């Protein structure tokens, strides 16, 4: 269970009573281990024997590698060649077989070929129902710790975390405003909402590698379309500024994806009521020193 921490200084920037849900303190450094473990615990003996495969920019891969080790199955993870080295090292340290592909936009055919060759079971980072349910626990913890919350702001890559939180929150408190946040350079969820169906990424270009999904999920996108109040877009500059504010004011180090919710709040994009309780999800903290140096002023 991760803490919910109040920050008056960051709240002043967004003109809210701001609380931070610090998933950067989660096992493997992000919320991803929640859904990964829930999904892997549902595997049949035959699926465990065949092993599992997934795609990841790093955080889901770490979660899957950690979860696979817990149940004694093999995990193969396809990552873009630009993946953060510390995330790749962590996946391997948990025992995963890491395989590189040119970029995240082209990863799905590689996985399909691997499945044909091995029979491995695919665990989607954001479109598996058990993954979505596991991520939704974040929403339940917020409701228990801060029942008076009015707005929850959630970073969105493929949309698994957003979908899970939406189910958890809206099934109990439909009055709470839930807003997703994407970078302009990786916005498949927003584009899918506008198109009326799940779409694939054309180009992924953002410092928030954890939000760079190759396409929106069919299940996650259907949930988002049904429940979400809005999905807004932020620039890399806004993300970098928010990351620095979080580090400077709270001493919590997050990766760019983990700063996206605060970036949207600081830019007054989410429709939060002035002076009222809001929660920003700090979704992960897995950032290496070189990227950190390039982001900080």
C-alpha positions in Angstrom: 0.0 0.0 0.0 1.5 3.3 -1.0 1.1 6.6 0.9 -1.1 9.5 0.1 0.9 12.7 1.0 -0.4 16.2 1.2 1.6 19.0 -0.4 0.6 22.6 0.4 3.3 24.1 -1.8 2.3 22.0 -4.9 -1.3 22.6 -4.0 -0.7 26.4 -4.2 0.7 25.9 -7.8 -2.5 24.2 -8.9 -4.8 26.2 -6.5 -6.1 22.9 -4.9 -5.8 21.0 -1.7 -3.4 18.6 -3.3 -2.5 15.1 -2.3 0.1 12.9 -4.0 -0.5 9.1 -4.4 3.1 8.0 -4.4 3.2 4.9 -6.6 7.0 5.6 -7.1 7.3 3.9 -3.7 5.6 0.7 -5.0 7.5 -2.6 -5.4 9.6 -2.3 -8.6 9.2 1.5 -8.5 5.8 1.9 -10.1 2.2 1.0 -10.0 2.8 -1.7 -12.7 3.6 -4.4 -10.2 0.0 -4.3 -9.0 -1.5 -5.4 -12.3 1.3 -7.6 -13.3 1.1 -9.7 -10.1 -2.7 -9.9 -10.3 -2.5 -11.1 -13.9 0.3 -13.7 -13.3 -1.5 -15.1 -10.3 -4.4 -16.0 -12.6 -2.2 -18.1 -15.0 -3.0 -21.8 -15.5 -0.3 -24.4 -15.0 -0.1 -24.8 -18.8 0.4 -21.0 -19.2 3.1 -21.0 -16.6 4.8 -23.8 -18.3 4.7 -22.0 -21.7 6.0 -18.8 -20.1 4.7 -15.2 -20.6 5.6 -12.4 -23.0 5.0 -8.7 -22.9 6.1 -5.3 -24.3 7.4 -2.5 -22.1 9.3 0.7 -22.0 10.5 -0.5 -18.6 8.0 -0.3 -15.8 5.5 -3.0 -16.8 8.5 -5.2 -17.7 9.9 -4.9 -14.3 6.5 -5.6 -12.8 6.1 -8.7 -15.0 9.6 -9.9 -14.3 9.0 -9.5 -10.6 5.6 -11.3 -10.7 6.9 -14.1 -12.9 9.6 -14.9 -10.4 7.1 -15.1 -7.7 5.2 -17.9 -9.4 8.1 -19.6 -11.1 7.5 -18.9 -14.8 9.6 -17.4 -17.5 9.1 -13.9 -18.7 10.3 -12.5 -22.1 10.0 -8.8 -22.5 10.3 -6.8 -25.7 11.6 -3.3 -25.3 12.6 -0.5 -27.6 16.3 0.0 -28.1 15.9 3.4 -26.5 14.7 1.9 -23.2 16.2 3.4 -20.0 19.2 1.2 -19.2 18.4 1.1 -15.5 14.9 -0.3 -16.3 16.4 -3.0 -18.6 19.0 -3.9 -15.9 16.2 -4.2 -13.3 14.1 -6.5 -15.6 17.2 -8.8 -16.1 17.9 -8.8 -12.4 14.4 -10.1 -11.8 15.2 -12.9 -14.2 13.5 -11.8 -17.4 14.8 -12.4 -21.0 14.9 -8.9 -22.5 14.8 -8.5 -26.3 15.2 -5.2 -28.1 13.2 -4.0 -31.0 13.7 -0.8 -33.1 11.0 1.2 -31.4 7.7 0.8 -29.5 5.6 1.5 -32.6 6.9 -1.7 -34.2 6.9 -4.0 -31.3 3.6 -5.9 -31.7 4.6 -8.0 -34.8 7.7 -9.2 -32.9 5.6 -10.4 -30.1 3.1 -12.2 -32.4 6.0 -14.0 -34.1 7.4 -15.0 -30.7 4.1 -16.3 -29.5 3.8 -18.5 -32.7 7.2 -20.0 -32.0 6.9 -20.6 -28.3 3.2 -20.6 -27.3 4.0 -18.0 -24.6 1.0 -16.2 -23.0 0.8 -12.5 -23.7 0.1 -10.2 -20.8 -0.8 -6.8 -22.1 0.5 -3.8 -20.1 -2.9 -2.1 -20.3 -5.5 -4.3 -22.0 -5.6 -7.4 -19.8 -8.6 -7.4 -17.5 -6.6 -8.7 -14.6 -3.9 -6.1 -15.1 -6.6 -3.4 -15.2 -8.2 -4.7 -12.0 -4.9 -4.8 -10.2 -4.2 -1.2 -11.2 -7.6 -0.2 -9.9 -6.6 -0.9 -6.3 -4.9 2.5 -6.5 -8.3 4.0 -6.7 -9.7 2.0 -3.8 -6.8 3.1 -1.6 -7.5 6.7 -2.5 -11.2 6.4 -1.5 -10.3 4.8 1.8 -7.6 7.4 2.7 -9.3 10.5 1.3 -13.1 10.0 0.9 -13.6 13.7 0.4 -11.5 13.8 -2.8 -13.2 15.6 -5.7 -10.7 15.2 -8.5 -8.2 12.5 -9.4 -5.6 13.0 -12.1 -4.0 10.0 -13.7 -1.1 9.6 -16.2 -2.2 7.6 -19.2 0.0 5.5 -21.6 -2.1 2.7 -22.9 -4.7 3.4 -20.4 -4.6 0.5 -18.0 -4.1 2.5 -14.8 -6.7 5.1 -15.9 -9.2 2.3 -16.7 -8.7 0.5 -13.5 -9.0 3.7 -11.4 -12.2 4.7 -13.3 -13.9 1.4 -12.5 -12.9 1.5 -8.9 -13.9 5.2 -8.4 -17.0 5.6 -10.7 -18.7 2.3 -9.5 -18.7 3.8 -6.0 -18.4 7.6 -6.4 -19.5 8.8 -9.8 -19.4 12.3 -8.5 -15.6 12.3 -8.3 -13.9 13.8 -11.4 -11.3 11.6 -13.0 -9.0 13.0 -15.7 -6.4 11.3 -17.7 -3.2 13.0 -18.8 -1.0 12.2 -21.9 2.0 14.0 -23.5 1.4 15.6 -26.9 4.0 13.2 -28.3 2.3 10.1 -27.1 -1.5 10.5 -27.1 -3.2 7.3 -28.3 -5.9 7.5 -25.6 -7.0 11.0 -26.5 -6.8 10.2 -30.2 -8.9 7.1 -29.6 -11.5 9.0 -27.7 -11.8 11.4 -30.6 -11.9 8.6 -33.2 -14.4 6.5 -31.3 -12.2 3.4 -31.3 -8.7 2.3 -30.3 -6.0 3.6 -32.5 -2.3 3.0 -32.9 0.6 5.4 -32.4 2.1 7.0 -35.4 5.2 8.5 -33.8 6.1 8.4 -30.1 8.2 11.4 -29.2 8.2 12.4 -25.5 10.5 12.5 -22.5 7.8 10.4 -20.6 8.9 7.0 -22.0 6.5 5.3 -19.5 3.5 6.9 -21.4 4.6 5.8 -24.9 2.2 3.0 -25.7 2.1 1.6 -29.3 -1.7 1.6 -29.4 -4.7 2.0 -27.1 -6.2 -1.1 -25.7 -9.7 -2.3 -26.8 -10.9 -3.1 -23.3 -9.2 -0.2 -21.5 -10.3 2.3 -24.1 -13.9 1.1 -23.9 -13.8 1.6 -20.1 -12.2 5.0 -20.5 -14.7 6.2 -23.1 -17.6 5.1 -20.8 -16.4 6.7 -17.6 -13.7 9.3 -18.0 -14.4 13.0 -17.5 -11.6 14.2 -19.7 -8.2 13.3 -21.1 -5.9 16.3 -21.5 -2.5 16.8 -23.1 0.7 18.3 -21.7 4.0 19.3 -23.2 7.4 17.8 -22.4 8.3 21.2 -21.0 5.4 21.2 -18.6 6.3 17.6 -17.5 9.9 18.6 -16.8 8.9 21.6 -14.8 6.5 19.5 -12.7 9.1 16.9 -12.1 11.5 19.6 -10.8 8.8 21.1 -8.6 7.9 17.7 -7.1 11.6 17.0 -6.4 12.3 20.4 -5.0 9.2 20.7 -2.8 8.6 17.2 -1.6 12.1 15.5 -2.1 10.3 12.7 -4.0 12.0 11.7 -7.3 9.7 10.6 -10.0 10.2 9.8 -13.7 8.6 12.1 -16.3 5.5 9.8 -16.6 5.1 10.2 -12.8 5.1 14.0 -13.1 2.4 14.2 -15.8 -0.6 14.5 -13.5 1.0 17.4 -11.6 1.9 19.0 -14.9 -1.7 19.0 -16.0 -2.8 20.4 -12.6 -0.2 23.2 -12.6 -1.4 24.2 -16.1 -5.0 24.3 -14.9 -6.1 21.8 -17.5 -8.1 19.3 -15.5 -11.1 21.3 -14.3 -10.4 20.9 -10.6 -12.4 23.2 -8.3 -10.4 26.0 -6.6 -9.2 25.1 -3.1 -10.9 21.6 -3.2 -9.2 18.2 -2.5 -7.4 16.7 -5.5 -5.1 13.8 -6.0 -2.3 13.5 -8.5 -1.0 10.0 -9.2 2.9 9.9 -9.1 2.9 6.7 -11.2 6.6 5.8 -11.1 10.1 6.8 -10.1 12.3 4.7 -12.4 14.6 7.3 -14.0 18.3 7.0 -14.7 20.9 9.7 -13.9 21.5 10.7 -17.5 17.8 11.4 -18.2 17.5 13.2 -14.9 20.5 15.5 -15.7 19.0 16.3 -19.1 15.6 17.3 -17.6 16.6 19.3 -14.5 17.4 23.0 -14.8 
